[in-house]
Amino acid sequence: MKKLCLFLIFALAGCSGFQIKDDATTNLLAYAAGKTMAISINKVKPEVDKELTSEWVDFMERNAGNETVQPSEMMPFFNRCVMIVTAYEFDKYGLIGDLTMLMSIYGGQTNEVGQMTTIQPVPYAILKTFEIGYANGRAVARK
């Protein structure tokens, strides 16, 4: 499933040159990425979930009511999440790569150490869909 999601993201956004907005395909990809991340994190290193969830809640509350999340919010949030995941030294499933691929749909680019350097505004609705996928993945992993 994870490989299929990555393939679809790459096929739709990688070299195509078109910008994907808030549509059914992007929502599906956001949901699948969220679910896959939650399952992986909660199966391998569940203690990471608490810290990431805290960051997520703060981030979403700051941006509630906005149609899009601006780069000035998205980039620092992404970079904090990268630091959290890498601090636990367990990213054997390539979760940072998955996040990077999802954000590439919105022009997200990272430097050699995985820090995001640029991105276009991201629809808030896409982030909410990712959140739903993550919540469902967490529930699956904790069974």
Secondary structure, 3 states (H helix, E strand, C coil): CHHHHHHHHHHHHHCCCCCCCCCHHHHHHHHHHHHHHHHHHHHHCCHHHHHHHHHHHHHHHHHCCCCEECHHHHHHHHHHHHHHHHHCCCCCCCHHHHHHHHHHCCCCEECCCCCEEECCCEEHHHHHHHHHHHHHHHHHHCC
